[in-house]
Structures are given as C-alpha cells and as structure tokens.
Amino acid sequence: MIPRILLFLVCVSISGTKLSALPFSSGEKLEYDLNWGFIPVGEATLEILETNFNGFKAWEIKFFVRTNDFADAFYKVRTKAVSLVDGNFTRTFMYKKSQKEGKTQKEIVVDFDYENQKSLYVENDSKALEKNITGNVFDPLAITYAFRKIPVKKGDERILPTCDGKKSLSVLVKVVAEESINVPFGSFNAYDARPQIKNLSGVFKKSPKGMLRVWYTSDNRMIPIKISSKVVVGSFTAKLRRATNLNRLAKD
C-alpha cells in the first residue's frame, strides 16, 4: 500500500563548502504523517547528524517509516535506511537499507569506490553486484538533502546524477511552481519540485506512471514539508508534523 517512493533529488556540490554553510544543522529531525488518500496509515522520520567516517568528517542521515495498526493489518511496513555522506556534502560513501514491506524482506548495503569508479551492491548477503559510476554520486536518501544546498526558483531545471547501486541515472528535476502549502507543522511558501526518476530504486517505489512531487520551503532552509506520489493503489502523501533543530531562518 505504501509504495517504495524515492525521497529524491541530488545536485553536484561545490568542493570546499563548509559545514556551517549548509541549510541544515546536525540534529535536524523531521517527522511526517503518512496518508493513503485521506486515510492515515503511518509515520516517517528523517534525521541528520555530524559524524566521522574513516577519520574524516561526515554526515549520517537516518530514515525510518512505519505503518500504523490499521495499515499493519494488510500491509505492514518497517523500513529503515542510513546514508553516510562526506563532510562537504559532495558524495555518498555508503548506503544501507533494511526493507520490511509486506512480504518483502531485504537487507541492502551499497558501497561507493570513487578511486576505481565503482559501486558495490549487496542484497541479503548475496554476491556483490559491481557497477560503473562516473564522478560523484548520491544515494536515494542523501539526495533529499543534497537538493537543499543550492537555492532554486520557479522555472529552474536541473539534471542531477544519482545511483542506487544497481542503476545510475541523470535525474531531470523541474521546479514548476511556488505556492502556499499547509501541513500540520504550519503554512509555508514552497516550491513544487518534480523529479523524473523513472525506474530508479529508492526508499520507496512509485507507480511506473505516477508523478513524484516534493514541496520545499522557499526560505534559506529548503525544508521538505510535503511529498506526494501516485502509487499502484492510489495516492500517497507525507506531510511534515514536527521539526526540531532547524537552522535559523534568514532575515529578508
């Protein structure tokens, strides 16, 4: 019922960007209410923390989604994902996903070897699948934050590289509108961004003919406040309910 929809977007970052220049802070936590049509079906959280990876500063992104008791009765979801990104937020080091959705049970680890321009994908302890990559890439979770690094405006289009370990894709993202959006956390001016993700595997998967839309606040923080997608059995929406440890809002 809840699809495997991509929490999306990636952009090529500027080398040397300081952590303090990013639009998010360590400890930022976003909590969402999930609905299938008008029916509440669960909740999701996104959290980002500063950490270390092989002696270097890095970012750890954590995602968790779970269905409520009502949805558990016919399609139980308990999916977790973790992404490790370099300190300047230019590329993903590693991506892990524990996917428990209905009868699907997968443990996925993707390592990115930039020296040899390879990704290594392992599913349920199977033999590693090796794929070629070109330049820096982000995983399907990190791209949600990578998109926030560079301000956008209505009419912008970007072609952005990302990789899930099995496929690499140059994602075309169109910012089609600026509008007022109401979510449980409040009312915001937001940009309606639409990525063309095709068959790329992400945290969730949308219907092949569905449209993915993500609304980012139009302020300096670029907070993803709403996510919507058509799915195989209807429409799926995530709306921001609570946010903590946000960056300060810049004054006009």
Secondary structure, DSSP 8 states (H G I E B T S, - for coil): ---EE---------TT--GGGSSS-TT-EEEEEEEETTEEEEEEEEEEEEEEETTEEEEEEEEEEEE-HHHHTT--BEEEEEEEEETTSS-EEEEEEEEEETTEEEEEEEEEETTTTEEEEEETT---EEEE--S--B-TTTHHHHGGGS---TT-EEEEEEE-SS-EEEEEEEEEEEEEEEETTEEEEEEEEEEE-TT---SE---TT--EEEEEESSTT--EEEEEEEETTEEEEEEEEEEES-------
